[in-house]
Amino acid sequence: MRRQNLIGIGLLRIARNDGVSEVANTDTGLQIDDAFIATWHPKYDETENDEEEYNTLVEQTAKDICLTNTLSEEIFWAIYKWKGAMRSKRYIHMDQYYSMYAPAFRDSALAAPELKLRTLLVDYANCGKLPGLRAPTASTILHFIHPDMMPIIDRRTAEVLLRARLVSTKGTEFLHYEGFRSAVDSIRLRCPNWTLRQIDRALFAFHKSGSQGTPSGSTPSSC
């Protein structure tokens, strides 16, 4: 009887781990699958025009990492600006960039995936977070260092993942990141033909469209 009741409300399986929820989305109608990504990631360019800048920053970041294993001050500011975080600029201690931020970015680049954000926001030099960085901006920096590994946590994308029942919260703080990263990784593993960037674009575009129903072109798929 209990199993029948669960099926009746459309919840076939729920498992939570660090904020991740794996649920059969029969009650929401939102499937983040190949069709969803194919439909929505091109729509990103209808409202945003930052793809050329994004690709340039990925290339420039890769050069910095190759040469110095960290970010130059110039590339750091370019990523910070791309993220739209300049309102927090006053909290950045640029006079300590090469003694504080650059070493932290180097340490984070070498850390295991689950420890990279912690290195910037919790553990750096046992002194707590780097000034001026919170999870959305710090994860953006990590994404440019590891564009195929570390997703950017963002309010819009987190809300879509919540609607799809892949996370249990729309929060975007440090404590929510591993659940968010695991959810995006689960999409990437099920849909291996798409990059992290394309998945992010699709989630962002879907949210910004204000869509309320099942997205056009999105049908259940095993990816």
C-alpha positions in Angstrom: 0.0 0.0 0.0 2.8 2.4 0.8 4.5 1.8 -2.5 1.3 2.3 -4.3 0.7 5.6 -2.6 4.1 6.8 -3.6 3.6 5.8 -7.2 0.2 7.6 -7.0 1.8 10.9 -6.3 4.5 10.4 -8.8 7.5 9.9 -6.5 9.2 6.6 -7.5 12.4 7.1 -5.7 13.9 9.8 -3.5 17.5 9.8 -2.3 19.2 12.8 -0.8 23.0 13.3 -0.4 24.5 16.7 0.2 21.4 18.4 -1.1 21.0 16.2 -4.1 17.6 14.6 -4.9 17.1 11.9 -7.4 13.4 11.8 -8.3 11.3 10.5 -11.1 9.8 13.8 -12.3 6.4 12.4 -13.2 4.7 15.1 -11.1 6.6 18.1 -12.4 6.9 17.4 -16.2 10.4 18.9 -16.2 13.0 16.6 -17.7 16.5 17.9 -18.1 17.6 15.6 -20.9 19.1 15.7 -24.4 16.0 17.3 -25.8 15.8 20.0 -23.1 19.5 21.0 -23.6 19.1 20.9 -27.4 16.0 23.1 -27.2 17.2 25.6 -24.6 20.9 26.2 -24.9 20.6 28.0 -28.3 18.0 30.3 -26.8 20.6 31.6 -24.4 21.9 33.8 -27.2 18.5 35.5 -27.6 19.0 37.4 -24.3 22.8 37.2 -23.7 25.7 38.2 -25.8 28.7 37.0 -23.8 29.7 33.8 -25.6 32.7 35.3 -27.5 34.0 36.8 -24.2 33.4 33.5 -22.4 35.5 31.5 -25.0 38.2 34.1 -24.9 38.4 34.0 -21.1 38.6 30.2 -21.2 41.6 30.4 -23.5 43.3 33.1 -21.5 42.7 31.3 -18.3 44.2 28.1 -19.7 47.3 30.1 -20.7 47.7 31.6 -17.3 47.4 28.1 -15.6 49.8 26.6 -18.1 52.4 29.3 -17.4 52.0 30.0 -13.7 49.4 27.5 -12.3 47.3 30.4 -11.2 45.5 33.5 -12.5 47.0 36.8 -13.3 45.4 39.9 -11.8 44.2 40.9 -15.2 42.4 37.6 -15.9 41.0 37.5 -12.4 39.3 41.0 -12.9 38.1 39.9 -16.4 36.3 36.9 -14.9 35.0 39.0 -12.0 33.5 41.5 -14.4 32.1 38.7 -16.7 30.3 37.3 -13.7 28.8 40.7 -13.0 30.2 40.8 -9.5 31.8 44.3 -9.7 29.4 45.7 -7.0 31.5 43.6 -4.6 34.8 45.0 -5.9 35.3 47.1 -2.8 35.7 44.0 -0.7 38.6 42.6 -2.8 42.1 43.3 -1.3 43.9 43.9 -4.5 47.0 45.1 -2.6 47.3 41.5 -1.5 46.4 39.8 -4.8 49.8 38.1 -5.3 50.3 37.2 -1.7 46.7 36.0 -1.0 44.5 35.4 -4.0 46.9 34.0 -6.5 48.3 31.4 -4.1 44.8 30.4 -3.2 43.8 29.9 -6.9 46.9 27.8 -7.3 46.1 25.6 -4.3 42.5 25.3 -5.5 43.5 24.3 -9.0 45.5 21.4 -7.5 42.9 20.2 -5.0 40.4 17.4 -5.5 37.1 18.5 -7.1 35.1 18.3 -3.9 37.8 20.5 -2.1 38.3 23.2 -4.7 35.6 25.6 -3.5 36.4 24.9 0.1 40.0 26.0 -0.5 38.8 29.4 -1.6 35.9 29.9 0.8 36.7 28.1 4.0 40.2 26.7 4.3 42.6 29.2 2.7 45.6 29.5 5.0 43.3 28.5 7.9 42.0 32.0 7.9 38.6 31.5 6.3 37.3 32.8 3.0 39.1 35.1 0.6 37.7 38.6 0.9 35.2 39.6 -1.7 34.4 36.0 -2.9 31.2 34.1 -2.3 30.2 30.8 -3.8 28.7 32.1 -7.1 31.9 34.2 -8.0 34.3 31.6 -6.6 32.7 28.8 -8.6 32.9 31.0 -11.7 36.6 31.3 -11.2 36.9 27.6 -10.7 34.8 27.0 -13.8 37.2 29.0 -16.0 40.1 27.1 -14.5 38.3 23.7 -15.0 35.6 24.4 -17.7 34.9 20.7 -18.1 34.7 19.9 -14.4 33.4 22.7 -12.2 29.9 24.2 -12.8 29.0 27.8 -11.8 26.4 27.9 -9.1 23.8 30.6 -9.8 20.3 31.4 -8.6 18.7 30.8 -11.9 20.3 27.4 -12.6 19.7 26.3 -9.0 16.0 27.1 -9.2 15.6 25.1 -12.4 17.4 22.1 -10.8 15.1 22.4 -7.8 12.1 22.4 -10.0 13.4 19.3 -11.7 14.0 17.8 -8.2 17.7 17.3 -8.8 18.6 19.4 -5.7 16.7 20.0 -2.5 17.3 23.8 -2.3 17.7 26.8 -4.5 20.5 28.1 -2.2 23.7 29.2 -3.7 26.1 29.4 -0.7 29.1 27.2 -0.1 27.2 24.6 1.8 24.9 24.1 -1.2 27.7 23.7 -3.8 28.5 20.0 -3.6 24.8 19.1 -4.0 24.6 21.5 -7.0 27.8 20.1 -8.5 26.6 16.5 -8.1 23.3 17.4 -9.8 25.0 19.0 -12.8 27.4 16.0 -13.0 24.4 13.6 -13.1 23.0 15.5 -16.1 26.4 15.5 -17.8 26.8 11.7 -17.2 23.3 11.0 -18.6 23.8 13.4 -21.5 27.5 13.0 -22.4 27.2 14.8 -25.8 26.8 18.2 -24.0 29.4 20.3 -22.3 29.0 22.0 -18.9 28.7 25.3 -20.7 25.9 24.1 -22.9 24.1 22.6 -19.9 24.5 25.9 -18.0 23.3 27.9 -21.0 20.2 25.7 -21.2 19.3 26.0 -17.5 19.9 29.8 -17.6 17.8 30.3 -20.8 14.9 28.2 -19.5 14.7 30.1 -16.3 15.0 33.5 -17.9 12.3 32.6 -20.4 9.8 32.4 -17.5 8.6 29.0 -18.8 6.0 27.5 -16.5 4.9 24.4 -18.5 6.8 21.5 -19.9 9.5 22.9 -22.2 8.9 22.5 -25.9 11.0 19.6 -27.2 11.7 18.1 -23.8 10.4 14.6 -23.5 11.5 11.8 -21.2 14.8 10.4 -22.2 17.6 8.3 -20.8 20.2 10.6 -22.4 
